Amino acid sequence: MAFVISAPCIDVKDTACLNACPVDCIHPRKDQADFEFVRMLYIDPAICIDCGACVPVCPVEAIYAEDDLPYRWDHFIRVNTEYYKK
């Protein structure tokens, strides 16, 4: 089970979660070319180690364990996964 970034991150992109992640699975970073063009941050489910370090630092409470993601945001599982298939 990975963690998922959901709707509250859209147009916020607070990077506190990037700094908290011990395995660098959240992107894009501010220094990456697509940072200013995407509307939210994404967690790579293949790299996420399920530590949850990103959850308490998210100021908009956008990060959920996949199994705890509110039903209305289930599609963000696919959204996060698709970002890394580029």
TORPA-4810 file (N, C-alpha, C, O; in nm, 3 decimals):
<nodes>
NODE_1_0.084_-0.119_0.000_0.000_0.000_0.000_0.088_0.124_0.000_0.177_0.137_0.084_M
NODE_2_0.065_0.212_-0.091_0.139_0.338_-0.099_0.052_0.451_-0.045_-0.068_0.433_-0.019_A
NODE_3_0.113_0.565_-0.029_0.038_0.685_0.006_0.001_0.757_-0.123_0.067_0.740_-0.225_F
NODE_4_-0.103_0.838_-0.117_-0.157_0.904_-0.234_-0.180_1.052_-0.202_-0.231_1.086_-0.096_V
NODE_5_-0.141_1.138_-0.294_-0.171_1.280_-0.281_-0.302_1.305_-0.356_-0.321_1.258_-0.468_I
NODE_6_-0.392_1.379_-0.292_-0.526_1.396_-0.346_-0.562_1.544_-0.370_-0.476_1.631_-0.366_S
NODE_7_-0.689_1.569_-0.393_-0.743_1.698_-0.436_-0.696_1.821_-0.358_-0.670_1.924_-0.421_A
NODE_8_-0.683_1.818_-0.226_-0.645_1.940_-0.157_-0.508_1.997_-0.199_-0.479_2.114_-0.172_P
NODE_9_-0.426_1.917_-0.265_-0.295_1.965_-0.311_-0.305_2.047_-0.439_-0.213_2.122_-0.471_C
NODE_10_-0.413_2.032_-0.512_-0.426_2.102_-0.639_-0.412_2.252_-0.619_-0.482_2.313_-0.538_I
NODE_11_-0.322_2.310_-0.695_-0.290_2.454_-0.694_-0.228_2.502_-0.563_-0.218_2.622_-0.540_D
NODE_12_-0.185_2.409_-0.478_-0.116_2.445_-0.354_0.032_2.408_-0.365_0.118_2.494_-0.351_V
NODE_13_0.061_2.283_-0.391_0.196_2.230_-0.409_0.294_2.273_-0.300_0.407_2.312_-0.329_K
NODE_14_0.251_2.268_-0.175_0.341_2.295_-0.064_0.444_2.183_-0.062_0.408_2.066_-0.071_D
NODE_15_0.570_2.217_-0.050_0.676_2.116_-0.064_0.726_2.059_0.067_0.832_1.996_0.070_T
NODE_16_0.656_2.079_0.175_0.698_2.023_0.304_0.708_1.871_0.295_0.796_1.811_0.357_A
NODE_17_0.619_1.809_0.220_0.620_1.663_0.208_0.746_1.615_0.135_0.798_1.507_0.166_C
NODE_18_0.794_1.693_0.040_0.917_1.655_-0.032_1.034_1.643_0.065_1.112_1.548_0.056_L
NODE_19_1.044_1.737_0.155_1.155_1.738_0.251_1.141_1.627_0.355_1.242_1.581_0.409_N
NODE_20_1.020_1.585_0.383_0.998_1.483_0.485_1.018_1.341_0.431_1.043_1.248_0.508_A
NODE_21_1.009_1.324_0.301_1.016_1.190_0.241_1.160_1.137_0.241_1.248_1.199_0.181_C
NODE_22_1.183_1.023_0.307_1.320_0.969_0.314_1.366_0.897_0.187_1.485_0.866_0.174_P
NODE_23_1.274_0.870_0.094_1.313_0.796_-0.027_1.291_0.876_-0.155_1.303_0.820_-0.265_V
NODE_24_1.260_1.003_-0.145_1.245_1.090_-0.261_1.142_1.036_-0.361_1.170_1.026_-0.480_D
NODE_25_1.024_1.002_-0.312_0.920_0.947_-0.401_0.813_1.049_-0.437_0.716_1.014_-0.504_C
NODE_26_0.829_1.174_-0.394_0.729_1.277_-0.423_0.789_1.377_-0.521_0.899_1.428_-0.501_I
NODE_27_0.714_1.403_-0.628_0.762_1.492_-0.732_0.647_1.570_-0.792_0.531_1.537_-0.768_H
NODE_28_0.674_1.671_-0.869_0.806_1.723_-0.903_0.860_1.814_-0.793_0.784_1.873_-0.715_P
NODE_29_0.990_1.824_-0.790_1.057_1.917_-0.700_1.058_2.055_-0.766_1.040_2.067_-0.887_R
NODE_30_1.079_2.158_-0.687_1.079_2.295_-0.741_1.185_2.314_-0.849_1.169_2.399_-0.937_K
NODE_31_1.293_2.237_-0.844_1.399_2.253_-0.943_1.378_2.167_-1.069_1.462_2.168_-1.159_D
NODE_32_1.269_2.093_-1.076_1.239_2.013_-1.194_1.159_2.096_-1.294_1.078_2.181_-1.256_Q
NODE_33_1.183_2.069_-1.421_1.124_2.150_-1.529_0.972_2.158_-1.524_0.915_2.262_-1.556_A
NODE_34_0.906_2.051_-1.486_0.759_2.053_-1.491_0.692_2.105_-1.364_0.569_2.106_-1.357_D
NODE_35_0.769_2.147_-1.264_0.708_2.193_-1.138_0.605_2.303_-1.161_0.495_2.297_-1.106_F
NODE_36_0.639_2.403_-1.240_0.546_2.514_-1.256_0.428_2.482_-1.348_0.332_2.559_-1.354_E
NODE_37_0.435_2.370_-1.420_0.330_2.336_-1.515_0.227_2.237_-1.461_0.116_2.229_-1.514_F
NODE_38_0.261_2.162_-1.356_0.165_2.068_-1.299_0.088_2.138_-1.187_0.136_2.235_-1.129_V
NODE_39_-0.030_2.088_-1.157_-0.115_2.154_-1.059_-0.102_2.097_-0.919_-0.153_2.155_-0.823_R
NODE_40_-0.032_1.982_-0.906_-0.020_1.919_-0.774_0.108_1.837_-0.771_0.177_1.824_-0.872_M
NODE_41_0.138_1.782_-0.654_0.251_1.691_-0.638_0.199_1.548_-0.646_0.080_1.523_-0.632_L
NODE_42_0.291_1.454_-0.668_0.253_1.314_-0.688_0.348_1.222_-0.612_0.467_1.250_-0.600_Y
NODE_43_0.295_1.112_-0.562_0.375_1.010_-0.495_0.392_0.891_-0.588_0.294_0.840_-0.642_I
NODE_44_0.516_0.848_-0.606_0.544_0.731_-0.690_0.517_0.605_-0.608_0.590_0.577_-0.514_D
NODE_45_0.412_0.529_-0.643_0.377_0.412_-0.564_0.482_0.300_-0.570_0.486_0.214_-0.482_P
NODE_46_0.566_0.302_-0.672_0.671_0.200_-0.683_0.788_0.226_-0.589_0.864_0.135_-0.557_A
NODE_47_0.802_0.351_-0.545_0.914_0.388_-0.458_0.870_0.410_-0.314_0.949_0.389_-0.222_I
NODE_48_0.747_0.453_-0.293_0.696_0.482_-0.159_0.714_0.361_-0.067_0.678_0.249_-0.102_C
NODE_49_0.770_0.386_0.051_0.794_0.277_0.147_0.688_0.275_0.258_0.704_0.205_0.358_I
NODE_50_0.583_0.350_0.240_0.471_0.350_0.334_0.509_0.395_0.475_0.452_0.348_0.573_D
NODE_51_0.604_0.486_0.484_0.648_0.530_0.617_0.551_0.633_0.677_0.540_0.643_0.799_C
NODE_52_0.482_0.708_0.591_0.387_0.807_0.640_0.450_0.937_0.687_0.380_1.020_0.746_G
NODE_53_0.578_0.958_0.665_0.645_1.080_0.710_0.586_1.205_0.646_0.594_1.314_0.703_A
NODE_54_0.529_1.191_0.529_0.475_1.305_0.456_0.339_1.351_0.511_0.302_1.468_0.495_C
NODE_55_0.267_1.262_0.573_0.130_1.292_0.615_0.122_1.407_0.716_0.047_1.502_0.692_V
NODE_56_0.193_1.403_0.826_0.175_1.509_0.926_0.227_1.646_0.883_0.189_1.747_0.943_P
NODE_57_0.313_1.653_0.783_0.368_1.783_0.742_0.286_1.850_0.632_0.310_1.966_0.599_V
NODE_58_0.190_1.779_0.575_0.107_1.837_0.469_0.009_1.938_0.530_-0.077_1.900_0.609_C
NODE_59_0.022_2.066_0.493_-0.063_2.168_0.555_-0.209_2.164_0.510_-0.295_2.226_0.574_P
NODE_60_-0.238_2.093_0.401_-0.376_2.089_0.351_-0.438_1.950_0.365_-0.547_1.925_0.312_V
NODE_61_-0.371_1.861_0.434_-0.420_1.724_0.459_-0.462_1.655_0.329_-0.573_1.602_0.318_E
NODE_62_-0.370_1.656_0.232_-0.397_1.598_0.101_-0.344_1.455_0.087_-0.373_1.389_-0.013_A
NODE_63_-0.267_1.407_0.183_-0.200_1.279_0.169_-0.267_1.173_0.256_-0.288_1.191_0.376_I
NODE_64_-0.299_1.062_0.192_-0.368_0.951_0.258_-0.301_0.819_0.224_-0.245_0.803_0.116_Y
NODE_65_-0.308_0.724_0.318_-0.275_0.587_0.284_-0.378_0.544_0.180_-0.495_0.580_0.190_A
NODE_66_-0.335_0.468_0.082_-0.425_0.428_-0.026_-0.556_0.369_0.025_-0.663_0.398_-0.029_E
NODE_67_-0.550_0.287_0.128_-0.670_0.224_0.184_-0.759_0.322_0.261_-0.876_0.292_0.286_D
NODE_68_-0.706_0.437_0.299_-0.782_0.536_0.376_-0.830_0.654_0.291_-0.896_0.745_0.341_D
NODE_69_-0.798_0.652_0.164_-0.836_0.761_0.075_-0.988_0.771_0.066_-1.054_0.671_0.039_L
NODE_70_-1.044_0.891_0.089_-1.189_0.905_0.078_-1.238_0.860_-0.060_-1.172_0.886_-0.161_P
NODE_71_-1.351_0.795_-0.063_-1.406_0.738_-0.186_-1.411_0.840_-0.300_-1.381_0.807_-0.415_Y
NODE_72_-1.450_0.963_-0.269_-1.465_1.065_-0.373_-1.333_1.098_-0.441_-1.332_1.161_-0.547_R
NODE_73_-1.222_1.056_-0.381_-1.089_1.085_-0.438_-1.017_0.958_-0.484_-0.897_0.961_-0.508_W
NODE_74_-1.089_0.848_-0.496_-1.027_0.723_-0.540_-0.949_0.736_-0.670_-0.846_0.670_-0.688_D
NODE_75_-0.995_0.820_-0.759_-0.927_0.835_-0.889_-0.786_0.892_-0.875_-0.708_0.885_-0.970_H
NODE_76_-0.752_0.950_-0.760_-0.616_1.002_-0.739_-0.513_0.890_-0.728_-0.393_0.916_-0.743_F
NODE_77_-0.555_0.769_-0.701_-0.462_0.655_-0.705_-0.407_0.645_-0.848_-0.287_0.633_-0.868_I
NODE_78_-0.497_0.649_-0.944_-0.457_0.643_-1.086_-0.381_0.768_-1.127_-0.283_0.759_-1.201_R
NODE_79_-0.424_0.885_-1.080_-0.358_1.011_-1.114_-0.211_1.007_-1.070_-0.123_1.044_-1.147_V
NODE_80_-0.186_0.963_-0.948_-0.048_0.957_-0.899_0.033_0.856_-0.980_0.147_0.885_-1.016_N
NODE_81_-0.023_0.740_-1.008_0.047_0.637_-1.084_0.077_0.684_-1.226_0.188_0.663_-1.275_T
NODE_82_-0.020_0.746_-1.291_-0.002_0.791_-1.429_0.109_0.895_-1.443_0.178_0.899_-1.545_E
NODE_83_0.126_0.979_-1.343_0.230_1.082_-1.351_0.367_1.018_-1.375_0.450_1.074_-1.446_Y
NODE_84_0.390_0.903_-1.317_0.520_0.837_-1.326_0.534_0.747_-1.448_0.640_0.686_-1.467_Y
NODE_85_0.432_0.736_-1.530_0.439_0.654_-1.650_0.485_0.735_-1.772_0.485_0.683_-1.883_K
NODE_86_0.522_0.859_-1.753_0.566_0.945_-1.864_0.692_0.891_-1.928_0.743_0.950_-2.023_K
</nodes>
